[in-house]
């Protein structure tokens, strides 16, 4: 069962050579979820053969242009290519007003419902659920209202051992076994012990997207133990004063948070264009957390069950 992240863009405010503005696609069991939509996102989707029409849900972290300027163009393309299915959009208050103004002044009209939900960027709360996962907000400390998103795969059912199952069980009884229940007869006596005919389910996976933020130690509790953490690392630590002024983090701070949160893997991104070579940022993050990788353009990270 698929649970993988594709990096479409990992630049900060100014794009640089082969580094585009922030955008990612998390694919879970065939369903793609778009996280941020910087300028050029729809072109990047085409390059990686991700069909925009398959996207049903978009999450925007904040209203700085490098995180959402590609959204209006993407919506327009979806409309021009005949989309009729509703699209769910989550983001800070004001995003709907921006889009409405763009549509009004360009005399554009969508042929599908755009269902916008304004998120409270100051709270850690569940905002979305479907058959695959739940999504919670992660409060960020930035110059404008900003949040990250925590994606948790839903718990999986226990696996049936076909060679151990007695014959004649009804579909409802088989379903009960996958839910961890024993099968009882009409008199309430134990008929089929769950432990004898099932095995533990495959583990549920998790991904935390931490967008633009000052280093915030309390985030470690909210993302504790996740399989994969993305955390911005705009600067090297010798520029931590600049990071504080602009409400960003350094590579060392990203690694420190990953270590304190005891995550399994860390991706760093949102690199300043002042850095042609990204290896020093990687090395610095690894001084705090060994299992760190660069969120390079086109990188796909698949999480095993």
C-alpha positions as CSV (number, residue, x, y, z in Angstrom):
1,X,0.0,0.0,0.0
2,X,1.5,3.3,-1.1
3,X,2.6,6.1,1.2
4,X,5.1,8.3,-0.6
5,X,6.1,11.9,-0.8
6,X,7.2,13.7,-4.0
7,X,9.2,17.0,-3.7
8,X,8.2,19.4,-6.5
9,X,9.8,22.5,-5.1
10,X,12.2,23.3,-2.2
11,X,13.3,26.9,-2.8
12,X,12.6,29.8,-0.4
13,X,11.2,33.2,-1.5
14,X,13.6,33.5,-4.5
15,X,13.8,30.5,-6.9
16,X,17.2,29.4,-7.9
17,X,18.4,27.4,-11.0
18,X,16.7,24.0,-10.5
19,X,15.0,24.9,-7.2
20,X,11.4,25.9,-7.5
21,X,9.0,27.3,-4.9
22,X,7.5,25.1,-2.3
23,X,5.2,22.3,-3.4
24,X,4.9,18.6,-2.5
25,X,2.5,15.7,-3.3
26,X,1.8,13.1,-0.7
27,X,0.3,10.0,-2.3
28,X,-1.5,7.5,-0.1
29,X,-3.0,4.4,-1.6
30,X,-3.4,6.1,-5.0
31,X,-4.8,9.3,-3.7
32,X,-2.6,12.5,-4.2
33,X,-2.7,15.4,-1.7
34,X,-1.1,18.6,-2.7
35,X,0.8,20.5,0.0
36,X,1.5,24.2,-0.9
37,X,1.4,25.4,-4.4
38,X,4.2,27.8,-5.3
39,X,4.7,29.3,-8.7
40,X,5.3,26.7,-11.4
41,X,3.6,23.8,-9.5
42,X,1.4,22.7,-12.4
43,X,4.4,22.5,-14.7
44,X,6.2,20.4,-12.1
45,X,3.1,18.1,-11.8
46,X,3.2,17.5,-15.5
47,X,7.0,16.8,-15.5
48,X,6.4,14.1,-12.9
49,X,3.4,12.7,-14.6
50,X,1.0,13.6,-11.8
51,X,-2.4,14.4,-13.3
52,X,-3.8,17.6,-11.7
53,X,-7.4,16.3,-12.2
54,X,-6.7,13.5,-9.7
55,X,-6.0,15.9,-6.9
56,X,-9.0,16.2,-4.7
57,X,-7.5,18.1,-1.7
58,X,-5.0,21.0,-1.4
59,X,-3.4,22.2,1.8
60,X,-1.8,25.7,1.9
61,X,0.4,26.6,4.8
62,X,0.4,30.5,4.6
63,X,-0.1,33.4,2.3
64,X,3.5,34.3,1.3
65,X,3.7,34.1,-2.5
66,X,6.3,31.3,-2.7
67,X,3.8,29.0,-1.1
68,X,0.6,29.7,-3.1
69,X,1.2,31.9,-6.2
70,X,0.8,28.8,-8.4
71,X,-2.7,28.0,-7.1
72,X,-4.7,30.4,-9.3
73,X,-3.1,29.0,-12.5
74,X,-3.5,25.4,-11.4
75,X,-7.3,26.0,-10.7
76,X,-7.6,27.6,-14.1
77,X,-6.0,24.7,-15.8
78,X,-8.2,22.2,-14.0
79,X,-11.2,24.2,-15.2
80,X,-10.0,24.4,-18.8
81,X,-9.4,20.7,-19.0
82,X,-13.0,20.0,-17.9
83,X,-12.9,19.3,-14.3
84,X,-16.4,18.9,-12.7
85,X,-15.5,17.2,-9.4
86,X,-15.4,19.3,-6.2
87,X,-12.0,20.3,-4.9
88,X,-11.3,20.8,-1.2
89,X,-8.9,23.6,-0.3
90,X,-7.5,24.3,3.2
91,X,-5.5,27.4,4.2
92,X,-5.4,30.5,6.3
93,X,-8.3,33.0,6.3
94,X,-8.0,35.4,3.4
95,X,-7.1,32.9,0.7
96,X,-10.7,32.7,-0.4
97,X,-10.8,36.5,-0.7
98,X,-7.6,36.5,-2.8
99,X,-8.9,33.9,-5.2
100,X,-12.3,35.6,-5.5
101,X,-10.6,38.8,-6.5
102,X,-8.5,37.1,-9.1
103,X,-11.5,35.3,-10.5
104,X,-13.6,38.5,-10.6
105,X,-11.1,40.7,-12.3
106,X,-10.1,38.1,-14.8
107,X,-13.7,37.2,-15.6
108,X,-12.9,33.6,-14.8
109,X,-15.5,31.1,-13.6
110,X,-14.9,27.6,-12.4
111,X,-17.0,24.7,-13.6
112,X,-16.5,22.8,-10.4
113,X,-17.1,23.5,-6.7
114,X,-14.2,24.9,-4.8
115,X,-14.8,24.0,-1.1
116,X,-12.6,26.3,1.0
117,X,-12.0,25.7,4.7
118,X,-10.2,28.5,6.7
119,X,-7.9,26.8,9.2
120,X,-7.0,28.2,12.6
121,X,-3.2,28.4,12.3
122,X,-2.8,28.9,16.1
123,X,-4.3,25.5,17.1
124,X,-3.3,21.9,16.8
125,X,-6.6,20.4,15.6
126,X,-8.0,17.8,13.1
127,X,-9.3,19.5,10.0
128,X,-9.7,16.6,7.5
129,X,-10.4,12.9,7.3
130,X,-11.0,10.5,4.5
131,X,-10.7,6.8,3.9
132,X,-6.9,7.0,4.0
133,X,-5.8,9.4,6.7
134,X,-6.5,12.2,9.1
135,X,-4.9,15.6,8.9
136,X,-4.1,17.9,11.8
137,X,-2.8,21.5,11.8
138,X,0.6,22.3,13.3
139,X,1.0,25.9,14.6
140,X,4.0,27.7,13.1
141,X,5.6,30.9,14.3
142,X,6.1,33.1,11.2
143,X,5.5,36.7,10.1
144,X,2.0,35.9,8.9
145,X,-0.5,33.3,10.1
146,X,1.1,29.9,9.2
147,X,0.6,26.3,9.9
148,X,2.1,23.0,9.0
149,X,0.1,19.8,8.5
150,X,0.4,16.3,10.2
151,X,-0.8,13.4,8.1
152,X,-1.5,10.2,9.8
153,X,-2.6,7.0,8.0
154,X,-5.6,5.4,9.6
155,X,-5.0,2.2,11.6
156,X,-5.2,-0.9,9.5
157,X,-7.2,-4.0,10.1
158,X,-5.7,-7.3,11.3
159,X,-4.8,-9.8,8.6
160,X,-6.6,-13.1,8.3
161,X,-4.7,-16.3,8.2
162,X,-6.6,-18.2,5.5
163,X,-5.2,-21.6,6.3
164,X,-6.4,-21.2,10.0
165,X,-9.9,-20.1,9.3
166,X,-12.7,-22.6,9.8
167,X,-15.1,-23.1,6.9
168,X,-18.5,-21.4,6.8
169,X,-17.8,-18.1,8.4
170,X,-20.1,-15.3,7.3
171,X,-18.7,-12.1,5.8
172,X,-19.8,-10.2,8.9
173,X,-17.8,-12.6,11.1
174,X,-14.7,-12.3,8.9
175,X,-15.0,-8.5,9.1
176,X,-15.2,-8.7,12.9
177,X,-12.0,-10.8,13.0
178,X,-10.2,-8.1,11.0
179,X,-11.4,-5.6,13.6
180,X,-9.8,-7.6,16.4
181,X,-13.0,-9.3,17.7
182,X,-13.6,-12.9,18.6
183,X,-16.4,-14.8,16.9
184,X,-19.0,-16.1,19.3
185,X,-21.8,-18.6,18.7
186,X,-25.5,-17.8,19.3
187,X,-25.2,-18.6,22.9
188,X,-22.3,-16.2,23.4
189,X,-19.6,-19.0,23.7
190,X,-16.2,-18.5,22.0
191,X,-16.3,-20.0,18.6
192,X,-13.2,-18.6,16.8
193,X,-10.5,-16.9,18.9
194,X,-9.2,-13.9,17.1
195,X,-5.5,-14.5,18.1
196,X,-5.5,-17.9,16.4
197,X,-6.7,-16.8,13.0
198,X,-5.3,-13.3,12.5
199,X,-1.9,-11.5,12.7
200,X,-1.1,-8.0,13.7
201,X,-2.0,-5.3,11.1
202,X,0.7,-3.5,9.2
203,X,1.7,-0.3,10.9
204,X,0.1,3.0,10.0
205,X,2.5,5.6,8.7
206,X,2.8,9.4,9.3
207,X,4.3,12.5,7.8
208,X,4.7,16.0,9.3
209,X,5.1,19.1,7.1
210,X,6.6,22.0,9.0
211,X,6.5,25.1,6.9
212,X,8.1,28.5,7.5
213,X,8.7,29.0,11.2
214,X,11.0,30.1,13.9
215,X,12.6,27.2,15.8
216,X,9.7,26.1,18.1
217,X,10.6,23.4,20.6
218,X,7.0,22.6,21.4
219,X,6.5,21.2,17.9
220,X,8.6,18.2,19.0
221,X,5.7,17.0,21.1
222,X,3.2,17.4,18.3
223,X,5.3,15.4,15.7
224,X,6.9,13.0,18.1
225,X,7.8,9.7,16.5
226,X,6.6,10.4,13.0
227,X,8.1,8.4,10.2
228,X,9.0,11.4,8.1
229,X,9.4,15.0,9.1
230,X,9.9,17.9,6.7
231,X,11.3,21.0,8.3
232,X,12.4,24.3,6.7
233,X,16.1,25.0,6.9
234,X,16.4,28.4,5.1
235,X,19.8,29.3,6.6
236,X,23.0,27.9,8.0
237,X,23.3,28.5,11.8
238,X,25.9,31.3,11.3
239,X,22.9,33.3,10.1
240,X,20.6,32.4,13.0
241,X,20.1,36.1,13.8
242,X,18.9,36.7,10.3
243,X,16.7,33.6,10.6
244,X,15.1,35.0,13.8
245,X,14.4,38.4,12.2
246,X,12.7,36.8,9.2
247,X,11.0,34.1,11.3
248,X,12.8,31.2,9.7
249,X,14.9,28.3,11.0
250,X,18.5,27.1,10.4
251,X,19.6,23.6,9.3
252,X,21.0,23.0,12.8
253,X,17.7,23.9,14.4
254,X,15.8,21.6,12.0
255,X,18.1,18.7,13.0
256,X,17.7,19.6,16.7
257,X,13.9,19.5,16.5
258,X,14.0,16.1,14.7
259,X,16.3,14.7,17.4
260,X,14.1,16.0,20.2
261,X,11.0,14.7,18.5
262,X,12.6,11.2,18.0
263,X,11.4,11.1,14.4
264,X,12.6,8.4,12.0
265,X,13.7,10.5,9.1
266,X,14.2,14.2,8.4
267,X,13.9,16.2,5.2
268,X,15.2,19.8,5.1
269,X,14.1,22.3,2.5
270,X,13.1,25.9,1.8
271,X,16.7,26.8,1.0
272,X,17.8,30.4,0.6
273,X,19.1,31.2,-2.9
274,X,22.3,32.5,-1.3
275,X,23.4,28.8,-1.1
276,X,24.5,27.3,-4.4
277,X,25.9,24.3,-2.7
278,X,23.4,22.6,-0.3
279,X,25.8,20.1,1.2
280,X,26.8,22.4,4.1
281,X,23.2,22.6,5.2
282,X,22.9,18.9,5.1
283,X,26.1,18.4,7.1
284,X,25.0,21.0,9.7
285,X,21.6,19.3,10.2
286,X,23.3,15.9,10.5
287,X,25.4,17.2,13.5
288,X,22.1,17.0,15.4
289,X,20.2,14.3,13.6
290,X,22.0,11.7,11.4
291,X,19.1,10.5,9.3
292,X,18.7,13.7,7.4
293,X,18.2,14.2,3.7
294,X,17.9,17.2,1.4
295,X,14.5,17.8,-0.1
296,X,15.9,17.9,-3.6
297,X,13.6,18.6,-6.6
298,X,12.1,15.3,-7.8
299,X,13.0,13.3,-4.7
300,X,10.5,10.6,-3.9
301,X,10.4,9.2,-0.4
302,X,8.4,6.0,0.0
303,X,7.6,4.8,3.5
304,X,7.3,1.1,4.1
305,X,4.4,-0.5,6.0
